[in-house]
Amino acid sequence: METLVAVVVVAFLLFTINHSHCFNHHRRSQLQRNSLCAELIQPSGYPCTEHTVETKDGYLLGLQRVSSSHGGGDKNAKPTGPPVLLQHGLFMAGDAWFLNSNEQSLGFILADHGFDVWVGNVRGTHWSHGHTTLSVRDKDFWDWSWQELALYDLAEMINFVYSTTNSKIFFVGHSQGTIMALAAFTQPEIVDMVEAAALLCPISYLGHISSQFVLRLVGMHLDQMLIAMGIHQLNFRSDFSVRIMDSICDDEHMDCSNLLTSITGKNCCFNRSRIDFYFEYEPHPTSSKNLKHLFQMIRKGKFAMYDYGLLGNLKQYGHIQPPTFDVTSISESLPLWMGYGGNDSLADVEDFKHTLDDLKSTPELLYLDSYGHLDFILSMKANEEVYSNIIKFFGSRGSRGMSTSF
């Protein structure tokens, strides 16, 4: 039963709630849903358009473009401010930036400050659109990790926004979105398209992760179990997964009420009044290979490419060890802002300091001792405590069409 518990609980690795039955009652329909623009952004009064980006390996990614609610309601209105790309974390998608009120959600706040907001959605999430030849039922569709998300998905989204707007872009990433960014920023051609970047809960090393729950799953080799069992897609919105979770919480007397804190660390300012609404959208699928890559980072303490084993690495990379992403190679000319929390059990402070030591540049930092992993995107106080600092940071590097006043 311990293995079964582990398989299900990983669904909540970066997002879960304090009510064991809410996921069952409020999970998203398996039927095709409307676009993110039509379902979440336009109903809040913000003009929004949908775009599709094709990666070099054939994945079709959804991108949304959002402008200010003060533009008269024209959904085709073109923003005049500088472009900013928002990149979500693991088990999330672009909706993560719009789940609180207009005054508390970073996506809406940036639009109202004049930014040309672009919302990224990586492969496999609900707002992306599959593949040119593969079905989501195909094993090969899920043959990727954050390595491909960085070097294919993020690279293509940055290039698309840069080409469409004819402007360097600002970037904001959270959690896995920061892993993707730091890996991508080791590529000079990508940095050339970025004006500045803000990283929330930055991760490039995971060797000091303090979440005992996650460490237990790593020790159990859950990632290897999943792949050995032929489970390549981690989609926890299936009826089967919901029934298993209910069974664990009810029959096994597991304390599901404390699951969030045990995984992410204590979140001081998480808006619990909107839990039911959050679960209309979260969690999104990812691949078992992605989970395995993250667990490799925890075991080895390295910011490296996916480890295929001795022979696999020789075939894939020409070396017996996977290459590392060299954070020291990130251009000193790229302005960085980083926000991190004292209660974050996933983006540990020691690992964060390792990242800082590797960087040639000196980023602007915001440390909030009471913040956990989810507070940086879902805190009721994030506007005043976090987002105002990001906007001022971006504003100091280009003020075209945007307001930095609060």
VEXDREN-2710 file (C-alpha; in Angstrom, 1 decimal):
% VEXDREN-2710
k/r/px/py/pz
1/MET/0.0/0.0/0.0
2/GLU/3.0/2.3/0.6
3/THR/3.8/2.3/-3.1
4/LEU/0.2/3.1/-4.0
5/VAL/0.1/6.0/-1.5
6/ALA/3.3/7.4/-3.1
7/VAL/2.0/7.2/-6.6
8/VAL/-1.1/9.2/-5.8
9/VAL/0.5/11.7/-3.4
10/VAL/3.0/12.9/-6.0
11/ALA/0.0/14.6/-7.7
12/PHE/0.2/17.1/-4.9
13/LEU/3.9/17.7/-5.1
14/LEU/3.6/21.4/-5.7
15/PHE/-0.1/22.1/-5.3
16/THR/-2.6/20.6/-2.9
17/ILE/-5.2/21.7/-0.4
18/ASN/-6.5/21.2/3.2
19/HIS/-9.7/19.4/2.3
20/SER/-9.5/15.7/1.3
21/HIS/-12.7/15.7/-0.7
22/CYS/-12.5/19.0/-2.6
23/PHE/-10.5/17.5/-5.4
24/ASN/-13.2/15.0/-6.1
25/HIS/-16.0/17.5/-5.9
26/HIS/-14.4/20.3/-7.9
27/ARG/-12.0/18.7/-10.3
28/ARG/-12.1/19.9/-13.9
29/SER/-14.2/18.1/-16.4
30/GLN/-12.4/15.6/-18.7
31/LEU/-14.3/17.1/-21.6
32/GLN/-12.8/19.8/-23.8
33/ARG/-12.8/23.1/-22.0
34/ASN/-13.0/26.6/-23.5
35/SER/-9.8/28.6/-24.0
36/LEU/-8.0/30.2/-21.1
37/CYS/-8.9/33.6/-22.5
38/ALA/-12.6/32.8/-22.7
39/GLU/-12.8/30.9/-19.5
40/LEU/-10.8/32.9/-17.0
41/ILE/-9.4/36.1/-18.3
42/GLN/-12.0/37.8/-20.5
43/PRO/-14.8/37.2/-17.9
44/SER/-12.7/39.4/-15.6
45/GLY/-12.8/42.2/-18.1
46/TYR/-9.4/41.9/-19.7
47/PRO/-8.8/41.8/-23.5
48/CYS/-7.2/38.5/-24.4
49/THR/-6.2/36.6/-27.5
50/GLU/-5.0/33.0/-28.1
51/HIS/-1.9/32.0/-29.9
52/THR/-0.2/28.7/-30.8
53/VAL/3.5/28.1/-30.9
54/GLU/5.0/25.0/-32.5
55/THR/8.3/23.7/-31.0
56/LYS/11.1/22.1/-32.9
57/ASP/10.0/18.7/-31.8
58/GLY/6.4/19.2/-32.8
59/TYR/4.5/20.2/-29.6
60/LEU/1.8/22.8/-30.0
61/LEU/1.9/25.3/-27.1
62/GLY/-0.9/27.7/-26.1
63/LEU/0.1/31.3/-25.4
64/GLN/-2.3/34.0/-24.3
65/ARG/-1.8/37.7/-24.8
66/VAL/-3.5/39.9/-22.2
67/SER/-3.9/43.7/-22.0
68/SER/-5.3/46.2/-19.6
69/SER/-9.0/46.2/-18.5
70/HIS/-8.9/49.9/-19.0
71/GLY/-8.7/49.6/-22.8
72/GLY/-12.4/49.8/-23.5
73/GLY/-13.1/46.1/-23.6
74/ASP/-11.9/45.5/-27.1
75/LYS/-10.6/41.9/-27.0
76/ASN/-8.4/42.6/-30.1
77/ALA/-6.8/45.7/-28.6
78/LYS/-3.0/45.6/-28.9
79/PRO/-1.1/46.5/-25.7
80/THR/1.4/49.3/-26.1
81/GLY/3.7/48.6/-23.2
82/PRO/6.7/46.3/-23.1
83/PRO/6.1/42.5/-23.4
84/VAL/6.4/40.2/-20.3
85/LEU/6.2/36.4/-20.4
86/LEU/4.9/34.6/-17.4
87/GLN/6.1/31.0/-16.9
88/HIS/4.3/28.7/-14.4
89/GLY/5.6/25.9/-12.2
90/LEU/5.1/22.1/-12.0
91/PHE/1.6/20.7/-12.0
92/MET/0.4/24.2/-13.0
93/ALA/-0.3/26.1/-16.2
94/GLY/-0.9/29.7/-17.3
95/ASP/-4.1/30.0/-15.2
96/ALA/-1.9/30.1/-12.1
97/TRP/-1.3/33.8/-12.7
98/PHE/-5.0/34.7/-12.6
99/LEU/-6.5/32.6/-9.8
100/ASN/-6.9/35.4/-7.2
101/SER/-8.8/38.6/-7.6
102/ASN/-7.9/41.2/-10.2
103/GLU/-6.0/43.2/-7.5
104/GLN/-4.1/40.1/-6.2
105/SER/-3.2/38.2/-9.4
106/LEU/0.1/39.0/-11.1
107/GLY/-1.2/38.6/-14.6
108/PHE/-4.0/41.1/-14.1
109/ILE/-1.7/43.5/-12.2
110/LEU/1.0/43.6/-14.9
111/ALA/-1.7/44.2/-17.5
112/ASP/-3.1/47.1/-15.5
113/HIS/0.4/48.6/-15.2
114/GLY/0.7/48.8/-19.0
115/PHE/2.6/45.6/-19.8
116/ASP/1.9/43.5/-22.8
117/VAL/1.3/40.2/-20.9
118/TRP/2.0/36.9/-22.5
119/VAL/1.1/33.7/-20.7
120/GLY/3.1/30.5/-21.3
121/ASN/1.8/26.9/-21.1
122/VAL/4.2/24.0/-21.4
123/ARG/3.5/20.8/-23.3
124/GLY/1.1/18.4/-21.7
125/THR/-0.9/21.1/-19.8
126/HIS/-4.6/21.7/-20.5
127/TRP/-4.1/25.0/-22.4
128/SER/-1.5/23.6/-24.8
129/HIS/-2.8/21.8/-27.9
130/GLY/-1.0/18.5/-28.3
131/HIS/1.4/17.6/-31.0
132/THR/1.6/17.6/-34.8
133/THR/1.8/13.8/-35.0
134/LEU/1.5/12.3/-31.5
135/SER/-1.5/11.7/-29.4
136/VAL/-1.5/12.2/-25.6
137/ARG/-2.2/8.4/-25.4
138/ASP/1.2/7.7/-27.0
139/LYS/4.1/6.9/-24.8
140/ASP/6.4/9.1/-26.9
141/PHE/4.2/12.1/-26.3
142/TRP/5.4/12.1/-22.6
143/ASP/9.1/11.5/-23.4
144/TRP/10.4/14.7/-22.0
145/SER/11.5/16.5/-18.8
146/TRP/12.2/20.1/-17.8
147/GLN/15.2/19.9/-20.0
148/GLU/13.0/20.0/-23.1
149/LEU/10.7/22.5/-21.5
150/ALA/13.7/24.8/-21.2
151/LEU/15.5/24.3/-24.4
152/TYR/12.4/23.8/-26.7
153/ASP/9.2/25.2/-25.1
154/LEU/10.6/28.3/-23.3
155/ALA/13.1/29.0/-26.1
156/GLU/10.3/28.9/-28.7
157/MET/7.9/31.0/-26.6
158/ILE/10.5/33.7/-26.0
159/ASN/11.4/33.7/-29.6
160/PHE/7.7/34.0/-30.6
161/VAL/7.0/36.9/-28.3
162/TYR/10.2/38.7/-29.3
163/SER/9.4/38.3/-33.0
164/THR/5.8/39.3/-32.6
165/THR/6.4/42.4/-30.6
166/ASN/9.8/43.3/-32.1
167/SER/11.0/44.0/-28.6
168/LYS/13.1/42.4/-25.9
169/ILE/10.9/40.8/-23.3
170/PHE/10.6/40.8/-19.5
171/PHE/10.3/37.4/-17.9
172/VAL/8.7/36.1/-14.7
173/GLY/9.0/32.5/-13.6
174/HIS/7.9/30.5/-10.6
175/SER/9.5/27.3/-9.3
176/GLN/9.9/24.9/-12.3
177/GLY/9.6/28.0/-14.4
178/THR/12.8/29.2/-12.9
179/ILE/14.6/25.9/-13.6
180/MET/13.6/26.3/-17.2
181/ALA/14.7/29.9/-17.2
182/LEU/18.1/29.4/-15.7
183/ALA/18.8/26.5/-18.0
184/ALA/17.6/28.5/-21.0
185/PHE/19.6/31.6/-20.0
186/THR/22.8/29.5/-20.4
187/GLN/22.1/29.9/-24.1
188/PRO/23.4/33.4/-25.3
189/GLU/20.9/33.6/-28.2
190/ILE/18.0/33.3/-25.7
191/VAL/19.5/35.9/-23.3
192/ASP/19.8/38.3/-26.3
193/MET/16.0/38.4/-26.4
194/VAL/15.4/39.1/-22.7
195/GLU/15.4/42.6/-21.1
196/ALA/15.3/41.4/-17.5
197/ALA/14.0/38.4/-15.5
198/ALA/12.2/38.0/-12.1
199/LEU/12.4/34.5/-10.5
200/LEU/10.0/33.5/-7.8
201/CYS/11.3/30.6/-5.6
202/PRO/14.4/30.1/-7.8
203/ILE/15.6/26.6/-8.3
204/SER/18.7/25.3/-10.1
205/TYR/19.9/23.0/-7.3
206/LEU/17.8/20.7/-5.1
207/GLY/20.5/19.0/-3.0
208/HIS/19.3/20.6/0.2
209/ILE/15.5/20.3/-0.2
210/SER/14.0/20.1/3.3
211/SER/10.6/18.6/2.6
212/GLN/10.7/15.3/4.5
213/PHE/7.7/14.0/2.6
214/VAL/9.3/14.6/-0.8
215/LEU/12.6/13.1/0.4
216/ARG/10.7/10.0/1.5
217/LEU/9.3/9.6/-2.1
218/VAL/12.8/10.1/-3.5
219/GLY/14.2/7.4/-1.1
220/MET/11.4/5.0/-2.2
221/HIS/12.5/5.6/-5.9
222/LEU/8.9/6.5/-6.8
223/ASP/10.1/8.0/-10.1
224/GLN/11.6/4.7/-11.2
225/MET/8.5/2.8/-10.0
226/LEU/6.2/4.9/-12.1
227/ILE/8.3/4.4/-15.3
228/ALA/8.7/0.6/-14.6
229/MET/4.9/0.4/-14.2
230/GLY/4.5/2.0/-17.6
231/ILE/3.0/5.2/-16.2
232/HIS/4.4/7.9/-18.4
233/GLN/1.7/10.6/-17.9
234/LEU/1.0/12.0/-14.4
235/ASN/-2.6/13.1/-14.8
236/PHE/-4.3/13.2/-11.5
237/ARG/-7.7/14.3/-12.7
238/SER/-8.8/10.8/-13.8
239/ASP/-11.7/9.1/-12.0
240/PHE/-9.3/6.4/-10.9
241/SER/-6.9/8.8/-9.2
242/VAL/-9.7/10.6/-7.4
243/ARG/-11.1/7.4/-6.0
244/ILE/-7.6/6.3/-4.9
245/MET/-7.1/9.6/-3.1
246/ASP/-10.4/9.4/-1.3
247/SER/-9.6/5.8/-0.3
248/ILE/-6.3/6.8/1.1
249/CYS/-7.7/9.7/3.1
250/ASP/-10.8/7.8/4.4
251/ASP/-9.7/4.2/4.8
252/GLU/-6.0/4.6/5.5
253/HIS/-6.5/7.3/8.0
254/MET/-3.9/9.5/6.3
255/ASP/-3.8/13.1/7.5
256/CYS/-4.6/14.8/4.2
257/SER/-5.3/18.1/6.0
258/ASN/-1.6/18.7/6.5
259/LEU/-0.4/17.4/3.2
260/LEU/0.3/20.9/1.7
261/THR/2.5/22.1/4.5
262/SER/4.4/18.8/4.7
263/ILE/5.3/19.1/1.0
264/THR/5.8/22.9/0.3
265/GLY/6.5/24.3/3.7
266/LYS/4.0/26.4/5.7
267/ASN/2.3/29.0/3.4
268/CYS/1.6/32.1/5.6
269/CYS/-0.8/33.9/3.3
270/PHE/-2.4/31.4/1.0
271/ASN/-6.0/32.4/0.2
272/ARG/-7.9/29.5/1.5
273/SER/-11.3/31.1/0.8
274/ARG/-10.7/30.4/-2.9
275/ILE/-9.6/26.7/-2.6
276/ASP/-12.7/25.5/-4.4
277/PHE/-12.0/27.9/-7.3
278/TYR/-8.3/26.9/-7.5
279/PHE/-9.3/23.3/-7.9
280/GLU/-11.4/24.1/-11.0
281/TYR/-8.1/24.5/-12.7
282/GLU/-5.3/22.7/-10.8
283/PRO/-3.4/20.4/-11.0
284/HIS/-2.3/20.0/-14.6
285/PRO/-0.5/16.9/-16.1
286/THR/3.2/16.4/-16.4
287/SER/5.4/13.4/-17.4
288/SER/6.9/10.8/-15.2
289/LYS/10.2/11.5/-16.9
290/ASN/10.0/15.1/-15.6
291/LEU/9.5/13.8/-12.1
292/LYS/12.4/11.5/-12.4
293/HIS/14.7/14.3/-13.6
294/LEU/13.7/16.4/-10.6
295/PHE/14.4/13.5/-8.3
296/GLN/17.8/13.0/-10.0
297/MET/18.6/16.6/-9.0
298/ILE/17.7/15.9/-5.4
299/ARG/19.8/12.7/-5.3
300/LYS/22.9/14.2/-7.0
301/GLY/22.7/17.9/-6.0
302/LYS/23.6/18.9/-9.6
303/PHE/21.9/21.2/-12.1
304/ALA/22.4/18.8/-15.0
305/MET/20.7/17.3/-18.0
306/TYR/18.6/14.1/-17.7
307/ASP/20.7/11.1/-16.7
308/TYR/20.0/8.2/-19.1
309/GLY/22.6/5.9/-17.4
310/LEU/26.1/5.1/-18.7
311/LEU/25.2/3.7/-22.2
312/GLY/22.3/6.1/-22.6
313/ASN/24.4/9.1/-21.8
314/LEU/27.1/8.0/-24.2
315/LYS/24.5/7.7/-27.0
316/GLN/22.7/10.9/-26.1
317/TYR/25.6/13.2/-25.0
318/GLY/28.8/11.5/-26.0
319/HIS/29.8/11.3/-22.3
320/ILE/29.2/8.8/-19.5
321/GLN/27.8/11.7/-17.3
322/PRO/25.1/14.1/-18.4
323/PRO/26.3/17.6/-19.0
324/THR/25.6/20.3/-16.4
325/PHE/23.8/23.6/-17.0
326/ASP/26.6/26.0/-16.3
327/VAL/25.0/28.9/-14.3
328/THR/28.3/30.7/-14.3
329/SER/27.9/31.1/-18.1
330/ILE/24.7/33.2/-17.7
331/SER/25.6/36.7/-19.0
332/GLU/26.4/39.3/-16.4
333/SER/24.5/41.8/-18.5
334/LEU/21.1/40.1/-17.8
335/PRO/19.4/41.9/-14.9
336/LEU/17.9/39.4/-12.4
337/TRP/15.5/39.8/-9.5
338/MET/14.9/36.9/-7.2
339/GLY/12.3/36.4/-4.5
340/TYR/12.6/33.6/-1.9
341/GLY/11.0/32.5/1.4
342/GLY/12.1/31.2/4.7
343/ASN/9.3/28.6/4.9
344/ASP/9.9/27.2/1.4
345/SER/10.7/23.5/1.8
346/LEU/11.2/23.0/-2.0
347/ALA/13.4/26.0/-3.0
348/ASP/15.7/25.7/0.0
349/VAL/17.7/28.7/1.1
350/GLU/21.0/26.7/1.0
351/ASP/20.4/25.7/-2.6
352/PHE/19.4/29.2/-3.5
353/LYS/22.7/30.5/-2.1
354/HIS/24.5/28.0/-4.3
355/THR/22.8/29.5/-7.3
356/LEU/23.8/33.0/-6.2
357/ASP/27.4/31.9/-5.7
358/ASP/27.5/30.6/-9.3
359/LEU/26.0/33.7/-10.9
360/LYS/28.4/36.3/-12.3
361/SER/25.9/39.1/-11.7
362/THR/24.5/40.4/-8.5
363/PRO/20.7/40.0/-8.6
364/GLU/18.3/42.2/-6.7
365/LEU/16.9/40.1/-3.8
366/LEU/13.7/39.9/-1.8
367/TYR/13.6/37.6/1.2
368/LEU/10.3/37.0/3.1
369/ASP/10.9/34.9/6.1
370/SER/7.2/33.9/6.5
371/TYR/6.6/32.9/2.9
372/GLY/6.2/29.3/1.7
373/HIS/6.4/28.0/-1.9
374/LEU/2.9/28.9/-3.0
375/ASP/2.7/32.3/-1.3
376/PHE/4.7/33.9/-4.1
377/ILE/1.8/33.3/-6.6
378/LEU/-1.2/32.9/-4.4
379/SER/-0.7/35.1/-1.3
380/MET/-3.4/37.6/-0.6
381/LYS/-0.6/40.1/0.2
382/ALA/1.7/39.3/-2.7
383/ASN/0.8/42.5/-4.6
384/GLU/2.2/44.8/-1.9
385/GLU/5.0/42.5/-0.7
386/VAL/6.2/40.9/-3.9
387/TYR/4.7/42.2/-7.2
388/SER/5.3/45.9/-6.5
389/ASN/9.0/45.2/-6.3
390/ILE/9.0/43.3/-9.6
391/ILE/7.2/46.1/-11.4
392/LYS/9.6/48.7/-10.0
393/PHE/12.5/46.5/-11.0
394/PHE/11.2/46.2/-14.6
395/GLY/10.3/49.9/-14.6
396/SER/13.9/50.8/-13.9
397/ARG/14.9/49.1/-17.1
398/GLY/12.4/50.5/-19.5
399/SER/9.2/52.5/-18.9
400/ARG/7.6/52.4/-22.3
401/GLY/3.8/52.5/-21.8
402/MET/3.7/51.3/-18.2
403/SER/3.0/52.6/-14.8
404/THR/5.2/51.8/-11.8
405/SER/3.1/53.7/-9.2
406/PHE/1.1/51.9/-6.5
END
